[in-house]
């Protein structure tokens, strides 16, 4: 299923960069080389919400990714999953 792949890619992006996937849009939108190059040049990069890094005691240990609804809903579900880990 495509939603499984996108959820995995959201987790991969969040864990790989230590940054929530929804922050990517703001990060690259005013930098033309990044706007063009990052989404096509960085394998598995997701630039919309639903991926969160998992940080324990200040250490990045992984990522959580959710896909299946609108990205704003995916963000809420990912946050709920992250909160459940606490």
C-alpha positions in Angstrom: 0.0 0.0 0.0 1.2 3.5 -0.8 0.2 4.9 2.6 2.6 2.4 4.3 5.5 3.6 2.1 4.7 7.3 2.8 4.4 6.7 6.6 7.7 4.9 6.5 9.3 7.7 4.5 7.9 10.3 7.0 9.5 8.4 9.9 12.7 8.0 7.8 12.8 11.8 7.1 12.1 12.7 10.7 14.7 10.3 12.1 17.3 11.1 9.4 17.2 14.9 10.0 16.0 15.1 13.5 13.3 17.5 12.4 9.5 17.1 12.0 8.5 16.6 8.4 6.1 19.6 8.5 9.0 21.9 9.2 10.6 21.1 5.8 8.2 23.3 3.8 9.2 26.4 5.8 12.8 25.3 5.7 13.1 25.1 1.9 10.4 27.5 0.6 12.5 30.6 0.3 15.6 28.9 -0.9 15.2 28.1 -4.6 18.0 25.6 -4.9 16.6 23.6 -1.9 13.0 24.0 -3.1 13.9 22.4 -6.4 16.7 20.0 -5.3 15.7 18.7 -1.9 12.4 16.9 -2.8 13.9 15.3 -5.9 17.5 14.9 -4.7 17.1 13.5 -1.2 15.8 10.0 -1.4 12.6 9.4 0.7 12.3 13.0 1.8 8.8 14.0 2.8 8.1 17.8 3.2 4.6 17.7 4.8 3.3 16.8 8.2 3.0 13.4 9.8 6.6 12.5 10.7 8.2 13.2 14.0 11.6 12.4 15.4 11.7 10.3 18.6 14.0 11.8 21.1 14.8 10.2 24.5 17.0 11.9 27.1 18.2 14.3 24.4 19.2 11.5 22.0 17.5 10.9 18.6 16.5 7.3 18.6 14.1 7.0 15.6 11.1 8.5 14.0 7.4 8.0 13.9 5.4 8.4 10.6 1.7 8.4 10.0 -0.1 8.5 6.7 -3.7 7.9 5.7 -5.5 11.2 6.1 -4.8 14.8 5.4 -1.3 15.7 6.5 -2.7 17.9 9.3 -4.6 14.9 10.8 -1.5 12.7 10.3 0.4 15.2 12.5 -2.1 14.9 15.3 -2.0 11.1 15.2 1.8 11.1 15.1 1.9 13.4 18.1 -0.5 11.1 20.0 1.7 8.2 19.2 4.8 10.1 20.4 2.9 11.1 23.6 2.0 7.5 24.2 5.7 6.6 24.2 6.4 8.9 27.2 
